[in-house]
């Protein structure tokens, strides 16, 4: 089966599982919006553990409408007090304009993808500042919530503040 190796690994993980019983509250009061890139280990890169933060991942680490829903739920119901918007170096979403990424997907699938918005990032720092503003200015995000934007360097492991 295609997932047997992963199910076997899950059995090993579950044998020593000690995170049961958590209530879903972000114990450290943090939410992080970041990319789906497998080089990013969101909790460990900021010294946290499971149960400490809400992690919202998507291509490019963008603040989309669905991310805003999750942030609103986090700050109103799950004790989130700080929101980090974290993009990263060498991101595929920042490697080409929207049309080129759509063309790559079309070529890879053999199906036209020009209708699909992928969310290409043409200016990473400007995008981070705009996404931070989306969170800060949302009417359901209280003014006392701290929001900041960062670039994570996938080669050094360091975060660089942007906004």
Secondary structure, DSSP 8 states (H G I E B T S, - for coil): -TTHHHHHHHHHHHHT---TT--S--TT-EEEEEE--TT--HHHHTT--TTSEEEEEEGGG---HHHHHHHHHHHHHS---EEEEEEETT-GGGSS-HHHHHHHHHHHHTS--TTS-----SSHHHHHHHHHHHHHT-TTS-TT-EEEEEEE-TTT--EEE--
